[in-house]
Amino acid sequence: MAVSKALLASLVLSLVLLNLVHVFADDQMATGRSLKGIGCDSACKVRCSLSSRPNLCKRACGTCCSRCSCVPSGTYGNHNECACYAAQTTHGGKKKCP
């Protein structure tokens, strides 16, 4: 009886993990991002092209990109495209990512 409960529990856990992997793979395909990530340097160069302080912008953007594996399109705004990017804050509570 104990063996069958353990077997059933491991089967359920395996199915849950398999479903999570499937959902993650579908999300990666839908967003067009691969597991390798994106080219943070080129994405941040575009993002910070109109900044008054491009070096500071690129440094902050690079940090956010490496943590989140995404950079919103355009040179400003569009934070809804990358929730992780938008959620990054400084110690003072201000948005970290340009």
Beta strands, then each sheet from edge to edge (+ up, - down):
end
